[in-house]
């Protein structure tokens, strides 16, 4: 005997449509409710029988979790990719002539903390990744000492091409490249920026004070807290600075933990 048709109140229609769309995305084009086949998942069966979700939460027409990556996050990845492509094609300052690769940045773009150095060195220029040489290895160890991994943070530099002989980037070179860094910061929106070295600190803060003075100050870049510390290369040259740097990184850990993000 054929079963009578199932009634569908007007306020129940959106739920049915949502379930059917889910099935269609799974490749199910036809549905026969009188076959006894479990066409709906158990949770969806509970919604059909009770007129609402089994846990009584609000019914929505959202797609399944595995198909609904946050659009903002997808857009972030796309925009960073577009910006990296623009950097790779940049010829706005003389540094481009001597580069092997541009060094855009790497890490977690949804991080709480962003590290900004001065410019790539030889190893970074060869690999296209920031802080992979001796300075980078030291930075990795320091991060691990405060319970962070490189994949947890985002690391970049003021300029994206290697200055000759690893010299400090010139003011004009920084000025030509700064728009890329500004957009990186605006996209990633870190809660704390760690400025590695004098050049990064002075540019971010618009302040020509010595590094020692900036380290001792409470600093902000467009409302974002900036912690100033020594560049890892300086620690390799002057091991006596490591004690002060360790105090800076302990402060950084406290800032991250207190952030609540």
Long-range contacts (C-beta under 8 A, 24 or more apart in sequence): 2-34, 3-33, 3-34, 6-33, 9-51, 12-51, 14-59, 14-61, 15-47, 15-48, 15-52, 15-59, 16-48, 17-61, 18-59, 18-60, 18-61, 18-62, 19-44, 19-47, 19-48, 21-61, 21-63, 22-63, 22-64, 25-63, 25-64, 25-67, 73-110, 76-109, 76-110, 76-187, 76-188, 77-109, 79-187, 80-109, 80-184, 80-187, 80-188, 83-180, 83-183, 83-184, 83-187, 86-180, 87-160, 87-180, 90-160, 90-161, 90-177, 90-180, 92-176, 92-177, 93-159, 93-161, 93-172, 93-173, 93-176, 93-177, 94-173, 95-159, 95-161, 95-162, 95-163, 95-169, 95-173, 96-161, 98-161, 98-162, 98-164, 99-125, 99-161, 99-162, 100-125, 100-126, 100-128, 100-162, 101-125, 101-126, 101-127, 101-128, 102-128, 102-160, 102-161, 103-128, 103-129, 103-130, 103-157, 103-160, 103-161, 103-162, 104-128, 104-156, 104-160, 104-180, 105-130, 105-154, 105-155, 105-156, 105-157, 105-184, 106-130, 106-150, 106-154, 106-155, 106-156, 107-150, 107-151, 107-152, 107-153, 107-154, 107-155, 108-151, 108-152, 108-153, 108-154, 109-154, 109-187, 109-188, 110-188, 111-152, 111-153, 111-154, 111-188, 111-190, 112-190, 112-191, 112-192, 112-256, 112-259, 112-261, 113-148, 113-153, 113-154, 113-190, 113-191, 113-192, 113-193, 113-194, 113-252, 113-256, 114-153, 114-154, 114-155, 114-156, 114-184, 114-185, 114-188, 114-190, 114-192, 114-193, 114-194, 115-139, 115-153, 115-154, 115-155, 115-156, 115-193, 115-194, 115-196, 116-156, 116-157, 116-158, 116-181, 116-193, 116-194, 116-195, 116-196, 116-200, 116-204, 117-155, 117-156, 117-157, 117-158, 117-196, 117-197, 117-200, 117-231, 118-157, 118-158, 118-159, 118-168, 118-169, 118-196, 118-197, 118-199, 118-200, 118-231, 119-157, 119-158, 119-159, 119-161, 119-162, 119-163, 119-166, 119-168, 119-169, 120-157, 120-159, 120-160, 120-161, 120-162, 121-162, 121-166, 121-233, 122-162, 122-166, 124-162, 125-161, 125-162, 130-155, 130-156, 130-157, 131-155, 131-232, 134-232, 134-233, 134-236, 135-231, 135-232, 135-233, 135-236, 136-232, 138-232, 138-235, 138-236, 139-196, 139-232, 142-232, 142-245, 142-246, 142-249, 145-246, 145-249, 146-249, 146-250, 146-252, 146-253, 147-253, 148-253, 148-256, 154-188, 154-190, 156-181, 156-184, 157-200, 158-199, 158-200, 158-203, 168-199, 169-199, 174-199, 174-203, 178-203, 185-221, 185-222, 185-224, 189-224, 190-224, 191-224, 191-225, 191-255, 191-256, 191-259, 191-261, 192-224, 192-225, 192-226, 192-227, 192-252, 192-255, 192-256, 192-259, 193-221, 193-224, 193-225, 193-226, 193-227, 194-226, 194-227, 194-228, 194-229, 194-252, 195-226, 195-227, 195-228, 195-229, 196-229, 196-230, 196-231, 196-232, 197-230, 197-231, 197-233, 197-234, 198-231, 200-231, 201-226, 201-228, 215-244, 215-248, 225-255, 227-251, 227-252, 227-255
